[in-house]
Amino acid sequence: MSLGRKIRHLQRYRDIAKAFVRSGLGFIVTELGLPDMLTIPRIGLAERREAQTRSIGERVRMLLEELGPTFVKIGQIASTRPDLLPPSIIDELVKLQDRVPPSPFEKARSLIEDEFGEPLEQLFAEFDDRPIAAASIGQVYRARLHSGEAVAVKVQRVNIRATVETDLEILEDLARLAENRLEWAAKYSVRDMVYELAQSLRAELDYTNEARNAERMAKSLEHSSDVRIPAIHWEYTSRNVLTMDYLEGVKITETLQLDELGIDRKKLAERIARTVFGQIFVDGFFHADPHPGNLIVFPEGVVGLIDFGMVGRLTPMMKYHFGSLVIALRRNNTDGVIKAIEGMGAIPEDIDKDAFRADVDELREKYYHIPLSRVSLGETVKDLLSVAYEHRIRIPSDLTSLGKTSLTLEGVVTSLDPSFSVVSIAEPFGRKLFAERLHPRHLAESAWHQLSEYAELMTGMPATLRELSAMLKKGRIRLDISIIELEPFMKKMDQISNKLSFSIVLLAFSIIMVGLIIGSSLGRQSTLLWKFPVIEIGFCVASVMFVWFALFDLQIRPVLTGRPYPDASCRVKLRLPPAAPINIWHNPSASQTRPSIPCSSPPAENFFSDRSRSSPASRAPLRE
């Protein structure tokens, strides 16, 4: 973010910093150095103690709710990413709710008329001015077209896009600052996390994306008589307005009405599960948020799906690796599980392979000799993502969406029929997926693809060798050598050279001033030069330079310039031995000092550590 925009958004920076302090997360503000840039009021002792009694997860949730729509949506999206955050935080993020009052109808009317250039009465035959649903990003109205169809019109809140963009820019700037100042932030690539979550939120702001998702899902289910997808009316749809058919039926949570309609709840649960797993394992494009509010049941037992802002996509390769993972778990094959995880995610170079293998062994033992009818598919994926989080393995967001979808689906179908087994529906799809891998046509296609790649590699080999030979002859081969300890050494040398240069300048200035004083004393002449008291001014300048040098030597300058603290100042500030691990997700009591993080090796405990989290094998995986 440019300096001008930072100044314009200074008040929002201050609001965010104050919210951190009020939520009991003020130590993060201090670690980022924001008190040196912003004026942040102190909170009362009682309020501070009350915040400290809450868990870190509760503090994060309260912080996001206080900061408004952008941060609430970011938290809701982050709640689907257990590979990025510890379970204690995820459990609180899933509780986030959009607590916003409905926007005035006149604002919605004005936005619709601006979008389509016509009065509302010419666009719709009827339009109810009371929203049937309101959220932080938009709200939904019921209307009727001139052709007679009942429609649902989702209208984005006025100026919400500008608000979201401002908050996202500030969040990205704070993430950059965190990576520059905090070791754990750089280790966990906080900027990449924020960028990924911000991209998901920006996609939700464009309603044409949701419209295209609905059309694609309708096309994949066009031959199914069990599901109904609302049609999109593109002539009344834009980035800020979405118009689709209004589906009127019974909510899936209203079990008494379902029984009155004579709907078999067991068959309904099977229909929903079969639909979702067909989307996942066959189409590779699925509804990623099948919670009860997005499922509508018609009197004939047909299920209606709404709200396509969150969808998941599984590529053929992702489905292949996921199938390999399930096979390896069932065959008690640790190497197969590790290979499947490597295929699905990016494994860091500095991973502790022994610890990783130990966690995989626990995960494998957990599901060995367990009947499929008692295995929870959602818990299986959740355990996989917990192992990935523990070892900083970045899993594609669509696979994390699969885990959230499976857990949500299990909750929905078990509310309809507690004895229902989701895995019994998923198993045939899994067997079909495995059979496709062994089909001669698939094997032939795979062999042909690999043969084509090898042929392309061999064809380009002569040209590559000629180019390499030419570069060798011209001496243009460049080697990039990275020495891990060189960078901190060079930074230390820069600091020493800066101090030495400053000392020389201060010494030279002092010699000149001493010469002036001695000369004026011997000659008994006035110390005024062009009516200016030179010696007095020189003394003041020398004093300022000396004070600045003292501050520089005490390492206050890095705070003012935004650079990290050197090792020595960190140890003095923390008063801890260098190897002492620190877990700032721990809930500190009032008697403890504010936790802080050393800046150099040996590394402190990472910001996202969750020592209370049990191992994958210790969590209950089974559904009674």
N, C-alpha and C positions, 0 to 999 in steps of 0.2 A: 504494500500500500504506500502511495506517495506521501511525502511530508504534509502537503496541503490537505489531503483527505484525512490524515491522522488528526490534524488540528481541528478540522470541521467535526470530526467524530469524537472529540476529546471528552465531551460530556458522557457519551455512551461508554467509552473506556472507563470513566470514573464510576458509572453505574454498575458496570460488570465487576470492577474491583470491590466496590462496596458490598455487592451481593456475595462475593467470595468470602469476605470478612464476616458478614452476618450469618452465613451458612456454616461457619466453623472451619472454613478452608483458607483462612487468611495466610497460613504459612506458605501456600503456593504463590500468593501475591507477593510475599516478601522474597521468595526464592527467584521470582521473575524480575525483581528490582522495580516493580511498579510504584512503590512508595517514594522512590527517588524522582519519579516523573509526574506523579499525580498527587493531589491533596486528598487523602482518604481519611474521613473522620473515624475516631475510635468508637467502639461499641461498649456498652456497659458491661460490668463484671458479671452481673446476673445473666444477661443475654449470652455472654461468651461461655459461661459455665453450662448453660442449658444446651447450647450447640455442641459442646464437647461430650455430653452424655449420649448423643446420637451416634450411630455407626457411620462409617464413611459413606456407605451406600445411601443412607437416608440423607446425609448432607448433600451428596451429589444430586439426588432427586429434588430436594428442596431448592437447591441452587438453580437448576434448570427451570423449575416451575416459576421461580421469581423472575428469571430473565426473559420469559415470554415465548411467543410462538416459535421462533427460529430454534431456540435451544430445546424446547419441548419436542419438536419434530426430530431434531438431531438425536435426542435421547431415545425417542421411540425407534428410530432406525438403528441406533447403536445396540438397543436391547435384542436385536436379531443377530448380533455378532459376538457370540461367546468366544470366538477365537481372538478377539481384540481386548476384551475386558474380563475381569475375574467374576465368578458366579455371584459373589456378594453384591457386586454393583449391578449385574444383570437383573437379579431378583428385584431390585428397587426400581430399575428403569422400566420394567414391564408394568409398573403401577402408574406411570405417567398418564395423565388425562388432560384433554383440552378443556380447561376451565375458562372459557371466554364467553361473554354475552353476545347474542346475535347482533350483527351489524344492522343499522337502520335500512329499511327497504329502499328508501330513496337512493342510497348509494349503489345498491345492486341494480336498480332500474337505470341509473345514469351509466353504469359500466356496460350493461347490456346494450343500451341504445348507442353508446359510443363505439362498441365493437362492431355492430351490424349496420349502423347508419340509418336506422328507422325507429319510429316510436314503438314502445313495447306492445301497444294495442294492435299494431299492424303485424308484429311478429307472432303473437300468440293470441288465440281466441279467449283464453282464460289464464290468469296468473295469480296464484294465491300469494298474498304479501307476507304470510307468516311462514318462516322456514321450518321444514320438517326435520332438519338436522343442521347443527352448527359446529364447526371445528375451527382450529386456529388459522388454517389456510383459506378455507372457503365455507360456504353453507349451501344447502340444497333446498330448492323450492319445487312445489308441484304446480304443473301448468298443463294446458291443453292446446294443441296446434289447431289451426283453422281446418285441417283435414280430419280432425276428430280424435287423433291419438293422444292418450294421456302420457305425459313425459315428465321426467325428473330433470331439473335444470340446476347444475352445480355452478355457482358463481364465486369467483375468487374475491377475497376481501380487497378493497381499494387500497392501493399503495403497499400491499403486503410484499410484493416482489422487491421493491426498493428497500424495505425494512430488512427482509431476509438477506439481500445481497450485502447490505451494510454490516449486519451481524456476522455473516460468513467471512467477509474480508477481515473483520477484527479478530475472529476466531483463528483464521489462517495466520494472521500476523502474530498472535499470541503463541501459536504452535511453533512458528519460526523462532520466536524469542526463547521459547522453552528448550528447543533443540540446541540453541547456541549456549544456553546457560546451565542446563541440567543434563547430567550424563544419562539418566534413565530415559529421558525424552528422546535423545538421539538414538539410544540403543533400541527403543521400540518404534522408531520412525513415526513420531506423533504427527508430523506434517502429512505423511502419507495417509494416516488414519483419518485426519480431518478432511483431507482432499477427497477421499473415497466417500465419506459420509456426506460431504457438501454436494458432490456430484449426484448422489441419490436424491437429496432434497431438491436440487435444481430441476431434476427430471420430473419430480412430482409437481412442480410449479407449472409445468407445461401440460395443460389438459389434453392436448392433441396426442401426447404419448399414451395417456390412459385410454383414449378413444381407439388408437391403433391396437393396443393390447386387447381390448374387448373384441374388436373385429377379428383379430387373429385367433382368439380363444373360441369365438363363435364358429369360425371356419373349421377348426379342429374337432368341434363337437357337433357339426351339422348333421351327422348321421345318428346321433344319440337321441333317444326319446326320453331319457331320464333327466336331462339338464336343459335349462333355458337361459340364454344370455340376452340381455337387452340390446336392441338394435340402436346404432348411433345415428343421429340426425346431423349430418355434416354441415348442412346449410345453416344450422344454428349452433355450431361448435367452433371455438377458436382456442387460443392459448389460455384465455381467462374465463371462458364459458364452455361448459360441456352439457349437451342435451342428449338424453337417451330415453328409451321407453321406460315408463314407470311400471315396475313389477309390484303387484299387490297380492299378498298372500299372508300366511301365518309365520310368525317368527319361530325358529327352530327350538327356542327355549320355552315356548308356550305348549308344554306337553299335554295339558288338559284339552286344549283346542285340537291338537293333533289326534287325541283319542276320540274326541267327539266327531271328528271327520272320518273316523274309521281307518286311519293311516297306520299301517304296521310299522312300528318304530324300528324293529330289527331290520326289516327290509330297507327302510329309509336310511339307516346307518350304513348298511351294505352298499346302497346306491351312491351315497356321498363318498365313501372310502374308495369304491371302484372308480368313480369319476376322477378323483384327485390322483390316485396312483396311475391311472391311465395317462393323465397329463404328464406325470413325472417320468415314468419309465418308457412310455411309447412316444409321446409327442416331444418330450424334453422342454415343454413350455407349460408352466403351471401357475395357478393362483397361489400367491405366497402368503395370503392373509385370510384363510377360510374360517374366521371366528364367527360366532353365532350371529352377529349383526350383519354379516355379509351373505347369509344363507336364508333364503325364503322358500317356504314350502307351499305349493299350490294344492287345491283340494284333491286333485287326481294323484297326488304323491310325487309330482315332478318337482325338482329342486331348481331354484333360481339363484344364480351367482351375480353379485353386484360388487362395485368398487374394485377397479383393476389398476389402481395406482401402484400396487406392489405385486410384481410377478417375478418368477424365477425361470432361469434358462439353464438346461443341462446339455452341454455339447456331447456328441457321441463319445469323444475321448473321456469326458468327465463321467459319463455313465459307465464306460468300460472300467475305469479305475475304481468307481464305487462298487461295481459288481465284483471286482477283484478283491476289494476289502472285505466284503461279506463272505466270499468264498474262503479267504485266508482265515477269517475269524472262526468259521465253522470247521475248518480243517486243522485248527490249532497251529497255524504256521506264522511264527513271528516275522520271519524274513518277508513273507508275502504281505503282511500288514504294513511293514515299513516301506516296502516297495510301492504299495498302493498309496500310502500317505505322501511319499516323495513325488508320485505322479500327479497328485491332486494339489499340492501346495509347494510354496517356495521355502526350502529349508535353509536357515542361515549357515554361513560357513563355520561359525564358532560354536555350533551346537555340541552339547555334551552327549556324545553318541551312547555312552554306557547308561546314562540316566534315561535317555530317550528309549533305549531298548528295554530297560527295566519297566518303564511306564507302559510300553506296548505289551510286554509280557503280562502285566496286571490286567490290561484291557482284554487280552486274549483269554486269559484264565477265567475272566468274569463271565464270558459268554460260551465257554466250552461245556458241552453236555447239558445245556439248558434247552428244554423243549421250545420250539418256535412259538407255540401258543402262549408262552409266558414271557417272551422277549418283547420289550418296548422299542419299536423302531426309532421313535423320537429320542429316547434315552441313549440308544446306541450312537446316534449321530452326535448327541450332546456330549457324550463321553469322548468321542473322537475329537471334537472341537476343543474340549478341555485339555486334552493332551497336546493338541496343536498350540493352544495358548501358552501352556506351561513352557514350551520350548521355542516360542516365538516363530512358529511356522505359519505363514500367511496363507490362509485357505480362501479360495474364490468366494465372493459374497453369495453367489447362487447356491453353493453347497451349504452355506450357513442358512440360507433361506429354506433349503430342503429340511434341515433339522427343525427350524421353527414351525414350518408347515406341518411336519409329522406330529410334533407335540400338540399343536393346536387341533389338528384333525382327531387325534386320540381323545382329547378332552371333549370334543363335540360328539363323537360317536358313542363314547362311554356314558355320556349324559343321556343319550337316547336308549342305550342298552348296555348296562354295566358288565354283562358277560361277553360283550362283543370283542373279538380278537382282530386287531388291525393287521397283524402279521399274516393271519390266515388269508386275507385279501391280497396283501402285497406279495406273498410267496409265489403265486402263479406268474405274476409279472416278472419277478426275479428269475424264476426258472426259464421263462421265455427269453429274458435278456441273456442268460448264460447259454441257452441253446443257440441263440443267434451268433454268439461268439465262435461256436464250433461248427457252424453251418459251412459247407464247402464253398458256397458263394462268398461268404464273409472272409474265409481264409484266403481264397483266391484274390479278392480285392486287396486284402492287407499285404499279401506277397507282392502283388503287382505294384502297389504304392511304394513299398520299400525298394523294389527293383528299380523303379523309376527314379527314386531319389539317389540310389547308388550310381545309376547311369548318368544322371545329371552331374553328380560329383566328379565322376571319372572324365566326363566330357570337358568340364571346366578346369581340370587339373593342369593340362599343358599351358594354358593361358596364365594360370596362377603362378606356375613355376617360372615362366618367362618374365613375368612382372617382378617376381622376387629376385631373379638373377640380375635384371636390369638395375634394381635398387641397390643390390650388393655392389655392383660395378661402380655406381655413382656415389657410394658411401652414404646413402640416404636412409639406412636402417637405424631406427631410433628405439632405444630401450628405455622403458619406464620402470624405474626401480623405486619401490616404496619401503622406507625403513620406519617401522612403527614408532620407535623412540625419537626419531629425528625431529618431528614437528614440535613436541613440547620443548626439546632442547633449543631449537631455533627461536621459539617464542621467548624463552628465558634469555637467550643472547640478545634479542631485540630489546627486552626490558633493561638489561644491563647497559647496552649501548645508549639507550635513551637517557638513563640516569647519568651515565658518564658525560654525555654531551651537555645535559642540563647543568651538571656540576661545573664543567669547564666555563660555560657562559656565566654562571653565578660567580665563579672565582675571578674571571676577567673583569666583570662589572665591579666586584668588590675592590680589586687592585686600583681601578680607575678612581673609585670614590675615595680610597685611602690617599692616593696621590693628590687629589683635589684638596682634601682636608689638610694634609701636611703642607702643601704649597701655600694655601691661604693662611695657615698659621705662621709660617716662616716669613712670608711677605706682608703679613698684617694687612691683607687686602679684603675687600668685601666679597662675600660668597654669592653675591647676586650677579646673575648673567642675564642681560636684557630684562632686568627687574624681576627675574625668577629666582627663588631660593633653590639653587641647584643641589646643594648638599642635602638639604632637608627632603627635597623630592626624591633624590637618589636613595636616601636612607629608607623612605617609605617603599620605593620600588624594590630595593634589596630585601626588605622585610617580607613583602608579599611573595617574592620569588622564593625566599627561604621557607615560608609557611607552605607554599605550593609543593616545594620539594619534599617537605616532611609528610604532607598528605600523600603524595605520590609514593613515597617510600613505605607508608603504612597500608598501601594497596586500596586506598579509597578511590583512586582514579578509575580502576576497572568498573566500579559500580556506576560512576558517572558516564563512562563511555559505553557501557553495555557489554563489556567483555567478561569472561568467566573469572572467578577468583583463582589465583594461583594456589598451589598446594598448601604452602605455609599458612596463609591467611585462613584457609578453610579449617585447618586443624586448630588454630588459635580460636577461631570463632565457635567451633563445635565443642572443643575441649573433649574430644573423644579420641581413642587410639585409631590409627588409620584403618585398621582391619575390622572395626566394629560394624556389623551389619545393621542397617536401619530400615525399618518397614514403616513407611508413612501412611499405609492403609490401616495401621493399627490405631485403635481409638485411644488417644492419650487422655489420661486423667488430668484434673486441674493442677495436680502437684508436679506433673512432668513438664520439662522444658519443651519448647516448640521444636519438632524434629526438623532436621536439615540434612542435606545430602552433600557429601564430599565430592569434589570435582575431579579427582584423579584416582589412579589405581592405588590400592585395590578397590574395586568398585563397590559402592554401597548397594543395599538391597533396592531392587527396581521399584518404580512408582506404582506399578500394577501388581506387585506381589500380593499374594493372598495366602498367608501361611495357614490360615484356618481352613483352607479348602482341603478336603480329604482327597486321597488318591483315587484314581478312576475305579479301582476295585472295591473301595469301601463304600461307595454310594449305592443305594438300593436301585438295581436296574430293572427289577421285575414289577409287573403289574399283577396284583392279587386278583 
